[in-house]
Amino acid sequence: MRIAILGTRGIPAHYGGFETFAEELSTRLAARGHEVTVYCREGHSESRYRGVRLRYLPTIRRKYFDTLAHAFLSTLSVLAHRVDAALYCNGANAIFTLWPRLFGMPVALNVDGLERKRKKWNRLARAWYLVSERLATFCPTIVITDALAIQSYYRERYHKETVFIPYGAETGRTAGAGALRELGLEAGAYFLYVSRMEPENHPLEVRQAFERVDTAMKLALIGDAPYAPRYIRRVRDTRDARVVMPGAIYGERYGELGSHCFAYIHATEVGGTHPALIEAMGRGALTLYRNTPENAEVAAGAGIPFEPEELSAKIELALAMPEEERARLREAAMARVRERYSWEAVTDAYEGLLKRIAERRG
């Protein structure tokens, strides 16, 4: 099949969950013999990456126009370079999915979570996301949700049935520890937080909760954000020498941090299935997670839930917990990811779905 993936910043992944998703899915589909094109915003030295064709198009580098401008140009390109199926990422792009359909190309849309709840957006942007939710119910050929909670939301609010396909992650720990040495961390002696540094992901609250705990362990806050400099300055405004904030880290070094932490803290409250959560669980990290329906769907029974005001106490609980109980939770987390969130199973599901909608079109 000829498949196009649109709506992300592109691959190789150097930003967030959708980019990692695009890389993992596209490279696996290419390895299975499909001709896959990923539309990219960021320049790369090659026109191909691990068997995937990369097509670079410009965008408007502004917070409220970046995604839409690039998706618009990518859609025009897809109309000029026909494919058997197109996969759009991000519910904000729902309006563009109608165009390929009008030209006879089936389209799947992964809507992610409820983006309109993110505090970084102004009223107009939130309104656009709300309108896009409605557009998603009829513009694309089919809608994909990566969390059962989001699937239920579309069913209850819009009476729209979606296809549930979760995010994926690898299982197993990374042996290397070069990233730890670079950051002055010791294996098993630091808490890890990974996310974009945005208010609804609560890095500031995580740092403040950790600073209230009397422990010699460190806290590694990993992440960045392109449009939140003022908030990031607040996150970084600390004199606690235990807190390490190197910015965003990707690839093997990111895997090392998740493999050797004492525990991983997941504080995000908006979105579907969060990549960082299942990636940390897949590496066997003891996981503390903010108790939202989406996070509990992934980690319930395999981690330690917390309400916002409980985080300091739950960090202390993790520190005081018998080692055999921590080991049980770590093994349960890896087993959960192995059973439900393997990338090969995710690729099987997407491959089958794209084949079905292409054959239906034919």
C-alpha positions in Angstrom: 0.0 0.0 0.0 0.9 3.6 -0.4 0.4 5.3 2.9 0.8 8.9 4.0 1.2 10.1 7.6 0.3 13.7 8.2 -0.1 16.1 11.2 3.1 15.6 13.1 6.3 17.5 13.2 7.9 14.6 11.4 10.6 12.0 11.9 13.1 11.2 13.4 11.2 12.0 16.5 12.5 15.0 18.4 9.4 16.5 20.0 6.6 14.5 21.5 4.3 11.5 21.5 2.8 11.9 18.0 6.3 12.1 16.5 7.4 8.9 18.3 4.2 7.3 17.1 4.8 8.4 13.5 8.4 7.0 13.6 7.6 3.7 15.2 4.5 3.0 13.0 5.9 4.3 9.7 9.2 2.4 10.0 7.4 -0.9 10.9 5.0 -0.5 8.0 7.9 0.2 5.6 9.7 -2.9 6.9 6.5 -4.9 6.0 6.8 -3.7 2.4 4.5 -0.7 2.3 5.4 2.6 0.6 5.2 5.1 3.5 5.6 8.9 3.3 5.8 11.0 6.5 5.2 14.8 6.1 7.8 16.7 8.1 8.3 20.3 9.4 11.8 19.9 10.6 14.7 19.5 8.2 16.7 16.2 8.1 19.8 15.4 6.1 18.2 12.6 4.1 15.1 12.2 2.0 14.5 8.7 3.6 14.7 7.4 7.1 14.7 3.7 7.8 12.8 3.0 4.7 10.3 5.8 5.0 10.1 8.6 2.5 10.3 12.1 4.2 8.6 15.0 2.5 9.5 18.4 3.9 7.0 21.3 3.7 7.1 24.8 5.2 4.9 26.0 8.0 4.1 29.2 10.0 6.3 29.1 13.2 3.6 30.5 15.5 1.9 28.7 18.3 -1.6 29.0 16.9 -0.8 28.3 13.2 2.1 25.8 13.2 0.0 22.6 13.0 -2.8 23.9 10.8 -0.5 25.6 8.3 1.6 22.5 7.8 -1.4 20.2 7.7 -3.0 22.4 5.0 0.2 22.2 2.8 0.6 18.5 3.5 -3.0 17.9 2.4 -2.4 19.7 -0.9 0.6 17.5 -1.4 -1.4 14.4 -0.8 -3.9 15.5 -3.4 -1.1 15.8 -5.9 0.6 12.5 -4.9 -2.2 10.1 -4.4 -2.0 7.3 -1.8 -4.1 4.3 -0.9 -4.8 5.6 2.6 -3.8 8.6 4.6 -3.4 8.7 8.4 -3.8 12.2 10.1 -2.7 12.8 13.6 -4.2 15.5 15.9 -7.9 16.2 16.1 -7.3 19.9 15.1 -6.7 18.6 11.6 -10.1 17.1 11.2 -11.2 19.7 8.6 -8.4 18.7 6.2 -9.4 15.0 6.3 -12.4 15.7 4.1 -10.4 16.9 1.1 -8.6 13.6 0.3 -12.0 11.8 0.8 -13.6 14.0 -1.8 -10.8 12.9 -4.2 -11.4 9.2 -3.5 -8.7 8.6 -0.9 -9.8 7.0 2.5 -8.6 8.8 5.6 -8.1 7.7 9.2 -7.8 10.4 12.0 -6.2 9.8 15.3 -7.8 12.5 17.5 -5.5 12.0 20.5 -7.0 13.5 23.8 -9.2 16.5 24.6 -6.8 19.2 23.5 -9.2 22.0 24.2 -8.6 21.5 27.9 -5.0 22.4 27.7 -4.2 25.7 29.5 -1.8 26.9 26.8 -4.6 27.6 24.3 -6.6 30.8 24.2 -10.4 30.9 23.8 -10.2 30.9 20.0 -7.9 27.8 19.9 -10.1 26.0 22.4 -13.2 26.8 20.3 -11.4 25.4 17.2 -10.6 22.2 19.0 -14.2 21.9 20.1 -15.4 22.4 16.5 -12.8 19.9 15.3 -14.3 17.3 17.7 -17.6 17.6 15.8 -15.9 17.7 12.4 -14.1 14.5 13.3 -17.4 12.7 13.5 -18.0 13.0 9.7 -15.0 14.4 7.9 -12.6 11.4 8.0 -13.4 7.9 6.8 -12.8 6.5 10.3 -11.7 7.9 13.7 -9.1 6.4 16.0 -8.8 6.9 19.7 -5.8 5.7 21.7 -7.6 5.5 25.1 -10.9 3.8 26.0 -11.8 6.9 28.0 -11.6 9.0 24.9 -13.5 6.4 22.9 -16.3 6.6 25.6 -16.3 10.4 25.3 -16.9 10.4 21.6 -19.6 7.7 22.0 -21.4 9.6 24.8 -21.1 13.1 23.5 -21.4 12.7 19.8 -22.8 9.1 19.4 -19.8 8.4 17.3 -18.2 5.0 17.3 -14.4 5.1 17.0 -11.7 2.4 16.6 -9.6 1.9 19.7 -5.9 1.4 19.0 -3.5 2.2 21.9 -0.1 3.8 21.8 2.9 1.4 21.8 6.1 1.0 23.8 9.1 -1.3 24.0 9.6 -3.6 27.0 12.9 -4.2 28.8 15.6 -2.1 30.4 18.5 -0.4 28.6 21.9 -1.5 29.9 23.8 1.8 29.1 24.1 4.6 31.7 25.9 7.3 29.8 23.1 9.8 30.3 23.2 9.3 34.0 26.9 10.1 34.2 26.3 13.3 32.1 23.6 14.5 34.5 25.3 13.5 37.7 22.7 10.8 38.5 23.2 7.4 40.1 21.2 4.3 39.1 18.3 3.7 41.5 18.8 7.1 43.2 16.6 9.5 41.4 12.9 10.1 40.5 12.2 10.8 36.8 9.6 13.0 35.3 9.2 13.3 31.4 6.8 15.5 29.6 6.5 18.8 27.7 6.9 21.6 30.2 3.3 22.9 30.0 0.9 23.7 32.8 -1.5 20.8 32.4 1.5 18.4 32.6 2.3 19.9 36.1 6.1 19.9 36.1 6.0 22.8 38.6 3.8 20.9 41.0 6.0 17.8 40.7 9.1 19.8 41.5 7.4 21.6 44.5 6.0 18.3 45.9 9.5 16.6 45.6 11.2 19.5 47.4 8.9 19.0 50.4 10.3 15.4 50.8 13.3 14.8 52.9 15.4 12.5 50.7 18.9 12.3 49.4 17.6 11.2 46.0 17.4 13.5 43.0 14.6 14.5 40.7 15.3 14.6 36.9 12.8 16.8 35.1 13.1 16.0 31.4 11.3 18.0 28.8 10.9 21.3 27.1 8.2 23.3 25.1 8.5 25.6 22.2 5.8 28.1 23.2 6.0 28.3 27.0 9.2 30.2 28.0 7.5 32.1 30.9 6.1 28.9 32.5 9.4 27.1 32.0 11.2 29.9 33.9 8.9 29.2 36.8 9.7 25.5 36.7 13.4 26.2 36.7 13.2 28.7 39.5 14.7 26.6 42.3 17.8 26.5 44.4 17.3 22.8 45.4 20.5 21.1 44.2 18.7 17.8 44.0 16.6 18.9 41.0 18.2 18.3 37.6 16.6 19.9 34.5 18.6 19.3 31.3 15.7 20.0 28.8 14.4 17.4 26.3 16.3 14.1 25.8 15.5 11.5 23.1 16.7 8.2 21.8 19.0 5.9 23.7 19.8 8.4 26.4 16.1 8.8 27.2 15.7 5.0 27.4 18.6 4.9 29.9 17.0 7.4 32.2 13.8 5.4 32.3 15.6 2.1 32.8 17.6 3.1 35.9 15.3 5.5 37.8 14.1 4.7 41.3 10.6 5.7 40.3 8.8 7.6 37.5 6.3 10.4 38.2 3.5 10.9 35.7 1.5 14.1 36.4 -0.3 14.8 33.1 -4.0 15.4 33.3 -5.1 16.1 29.7 -4.8 13.7 26.7 -5.3 10.1 25.8 -2.7 7.4 26.3 0.5 9.2 27.3 3.6 7.8 25.6 5.9 8.6 28.5 3.8 6.7 30.9 3.7 3.4 29.0 7.4 3.8 28.0 8.4 4.1 31.7 6.3 1.2 32.6 7.7 -0.9 29.7 11.2 -0.3 31.2 10.1 -1.5 34.5 10.0 1.7 36.4 8.1 2.0 39.7 5.3 4.4 38.5 3.4 7.1 40.4 0.6 8.4 38.2 -1.9 11.2 38.5 -5.3 9.5 39.0 -7.2 10.4 35.8 -9.4 7.9 33.9 -6.9 7.9 31.0 -3.8 7.3 33.3 -5.7 4.7 35.4 -6.7 2.8 32.3 -3.0 2.3 31.6 -1.5 1.9 35.1 -4.2 0.8 37.5 -2.9 -2.1 39.6 0.6 -1.7 38.2 1.5 1.7 39.8 0.8 4.1 42.7 -2.0 6.6 42.0 -2.1 10.0 43.5 -4.4 13.0 43.7 -2.7 16.4 43.2 -2.4 17.2 46.9 -1.1 13.7 47.7 2.1 13.7 45.6 4.6 14.4 48.4 3.0 11.7 50.6 3.0 9.2 47.7 6.7 9.9 47.1 7.4 9.2 50.7 5.3 6.0 50.4 7.4 4.8 47.5 10.5 5.5 49.5 9.2 3.6 52.5 7.7 0.7 50.6 9.3 -2.8 51.1 11.5 -3.6 48.2 9.5 -6.8 47.4 6.4 -4.6 46.9 8.3 -2.2 44.6 9.6 -5.2 42.6 6.1 -6.5 42.3 4.8 -3.3 40.9 7.7 -3.0 38.5 7.1 -6.4 37.1 3.4 -5.8 36.8 4.1 -2.6 34.8 6.3 -4.4 32.3 3.8 -7.2 32.0 1.0 -4.7 31.4 2.9 -3.1 28.5 4.0 -6.4 27.1 0.4 -7.6 27.0 -1.4 -4.5 25.8 0.9 -2.0 24.3 3.5 -3.7 22.1 4.5 -1.8 18.9 4.1 -4.9 16.8 0.4 -5.3 17.9 -0.2 -1.6 17.3 1.3 -1.9 13.8 -0.9 -4.9 13.1 -4.0 -3.0 14.1 -3.1 0.1 12.0 -2.1 -2.1 9.0 -5.3 -4.0 9.1 -7.4 -0.8 9.5 -5.8 1.0 6.6 -6.1 -2.1 4.4 -9.8 -2.3 5.3 -10.7 1.3 4.5 -8.6 1.1 1.3 -10.4 -2.0 0.1 -13.8 -0.5 1.1 -12.9 2.5 -1.1 -12.0 0.1 -4.0 
